[in-house]
């Protein structure tokens, strides 16, 4: 680990060395709240909140990786049958 002036720094390797590798993943329903954003007005009082559910986050992640995984993005020309049209 590089030298640092920060206090209480722990290297990633030493942190994960303590794990036994037997992690029990929780089983959540896709409608379980996984995150929340709060929109605050300029005077500091909350205006509205948005709760993000587990299933929505998974769908968002899948949509975000499509250009890399499927070569499918909003910039790709697609014909009526759903096939990507080659650009020549």
Order of alpha helices (4+ residues) and beta strands (2+ residues): alpha-beta-beta-alpha
